[in-house]
Amino acid sequence: MSVAYKMFTEAGIPCRIITGTGNKDSHGWNIVKLDGKWYNIDCTWDDPVTLKGKNMVLYDYFLKSDEDFKGHERDEEFRNLEFYGEYIMGEVSYEGVIPR
């Protein structure tokens, strides 16, 4: 998550690190801002190498709305009205063209 943060910010994409739980274990991920809205990205859960060493490209946790970001629960500081007032999340998962 911190490497992803550095990569996104170096590319000029606004990014925040979010902490909470993933499937009830301590976990962290990022949110990024595209087209004026923020979206969840979990690079850990979309890791392209499985535990058995098989390569699989996944986008299950890439540019997701909160509703589509299953298994994740934010710490209180990232799910209160003040936070959501400043970081307006996309109501649906991102479907636009990814800027290159």
N, C-alpha and C positions, 0 to 999 in steps of 0.2 A: 504494500500500500504506500509506503514512503518512497519507494523507487518510482512507482506509478505517479505519485504526486509530483516528483521532480521532473519526470518526463512530460507530463501534461503542462506544468507551469513553464518549462523551458520552451515548449511548443506554442506558448501563448494562450493556452486553454485554462480558464479559471478552474481551480480545483480546491477541494477541502478534504481533509481526512476525517472520517466519521468512526466513532467507536460504539460498541454495543455488544450484542451477542449474535452468533450465527449458529442455528440449531442448538441454542441454549448454552454454548461455550463462548468464552470471551473472544471477541473478533473485531476486526477493523476493515474498512473499505473506503472507497472514495466517492465523492460526488463531483461532477463536472458540469460546467455551464455551456450549453450549445443553443443557439437561436433564442437566447433570452430566458431559458428555463434550465433548471438543474436536474441531473439524472444520476442514478446510482450505478457504480461500476465496482464489481468485485473480481479483481484479477486473480486472487487466490482460488476462488471456486470455479473460474473458467480456465484454470491452469491447463495447458494443452498436453501435458504428460500425465497419464493415469498412474495409479499406484503400481500397476503391473508393467509400467514403462511403455505403454502403447500411446502413440500420438493421436490426439483427438482435438480438433478445433471446435471450441464451444463458444456460444454467445448467449448462454442462458442468463448471465448476470451482467450484461453489457448494455449500458444506456437504458436502464429500466426505471419505470415509475415506482413509487413506493408500493403500489398495489401489486405490481408484477415482480417485486423483489422478495420472493418467498424465503422464509427461514431466517430472516434478519430482523433484529429489533434494536433500535437506536437507544443509546444512553439518554437519559432525560434532557441533558443540555442540548441534544440534537433533535428533539421531538416536541419542543414547546412552541407556543405561538410566536414568541420573539424570534426564534431561529427560523421558523417557516415563513415569517414575515420578511426576513432578509434574504432567505434562500428559497425562492419560489420554485417548487418542484413541478416537473411536467406531470400533467394529469394522466397521460398515457405514455408508454415507452417510446423512445425516440425512433422515428421512422424516416428522418431526413437523410440526405446524403452527407456522409462524413467528410468534413473538409480535409484536404490534403495539402 
